[in-house]
Amino acid sequence: MIESAERRWEPHTCAGCKTHFEVGYREPREGTALAAAEISCPECGKHKTVSIPKGAEKDLRVQREGEDVDEGAGD
């Protein structure tokens, strides 16, 4: 089940404004097929298509590189 998996963060760079950002998703079990997901640069909004495991698009997050990750823990 994807909800119990660790969040994986992959680095990306916007082709438009060159902002560095990360795309995060819950990593499903090995062997899951890949799917295409459209994301937007957090700075300029330029769209980019990335490959992620199928099913992970439901929990996709995009943030600027170096921003603190808020996973909701520690409340």
Summary of the structure (lengths in Angstrom):
residues: 75
radius of gyration: 12.8
end to end distance: 23.8
largest distance: 37.1
contacts: 179
relative contact order: 0.30
helix: 9%
strand: 43%
